[in-house]
């Protein structure tokens, strides 16, 4: 199984998937910590997270998968949403909370 196949399976395995540095309880960068806080504030209780620091192939592969150069990366219902900046903008506008609520309903 290629790394892209692994990522595709991970993205499709849960409604909310976050590729991040570290874990939700122990984020290893400020952007990842911000992403987790935003998701929790939006009511996302079941978040499948992938610590990219544990697997260099995933860390590089996820950047290629979404054609997005930075981590964290958020996927909702298998679709790429964005990174920390986009998540912050969507949170401020209420759009992310609406998307998460639709997902968990």
Secondary structure, 3 states (H helix, E strand, C coil): CCHHHHHHHHHHHCCEEEEECEECCEECCHHHHHHHHHHHHCCCCCCEEEEHHHCHHHHHHHHHHHCCCCCCEEEECCEEEECHHHHHHHHHHCHHHHHHHHHHC
